[in-house]
Amino acid sequence: MYVDTEANICQFENLFTHPDHRGLGYGEALVADALARGQDAGCDLFFLTAAADDWTHDWYQRMGFVEVGMSHHFSCAD
């Protein structure tokens, strides 16, 4: 989890539940805890990335996250 306290933004990264433990509510509990920690840090904007064709996209939508956009930026150093 990345927290920018100056901008009040929280980003979730690399949330993972081992396949043997999926479907038991651990993932939802992990996200709920991350949201609470971000709120405690003063964040009011939370975001994550999930590919539209990946199962996690629908899972996060069921948890209340909404897609607001997609952007990519690549650069190369010479």
N, C-alpha and C positions, 0 to 999 in steps of 0.2 A: 504494500500500500504506500502510495506517495501522497504526502500532504504538503500543500503550499499554503501556509498560514497567512501570508500577505494577501494572496488572492482568494483565500477561503475555498480552495479547490482540493478535492480528494480523488485520486485515481486508483482503481483496483488493478492489480497485475498478478498474473500467475496464480489465480485461485484454483485449487485442485483438490478433489476428493478421490482417493484411491478407488478404482473400479469395484473392488470387493465391498466397499462401504457406501456406494451410491444408492440413492433411493431411501435413505434412512434419516434424512433431514440434516445431515452434517453440513452440506453445502449451503443450505439456507441459513443455518446457524452461523456459519463463517461469514457470510455476507451481512447478516444482521449485526454481528459483532463489529465488522469493519465499518458499517454505517454509523454505529454508535460511537466508535472511536473517532471517526471523522467529525461527527457532530460535536463531540466533546472538545475537539481541537478548533471548533468554530467554523467548520466548513459548511457551505450551503449549496455547493455544486459537487456532484459525484459523477464520475464517468468511468467507463471501461470500454474495451474494444472486444467485439465478437463478430466474426465473419458471418455474413448473411446466410451462407450455406452450411454453417456449422450448428450442431445441436444446441450449443450453448446460447446462441442467439435467441432461440425460442424460450429456453430456460430462464434467461434474464428477463425477457418480456413477461413471462408468467410471474416473476417477482416484482413487476412494476416498473422496470426500466423501459424507456422508450428510445427509439432510434431518432436522433436529431440530425445526423449527417455522417458523411464519410469523407476523409481527406487522406491523401498520400503525398509525401514529399521525399524525393530522393536527391542526393547530391553526391558528387564525386570530387575528391581532391586530386589535383594533378600530381 
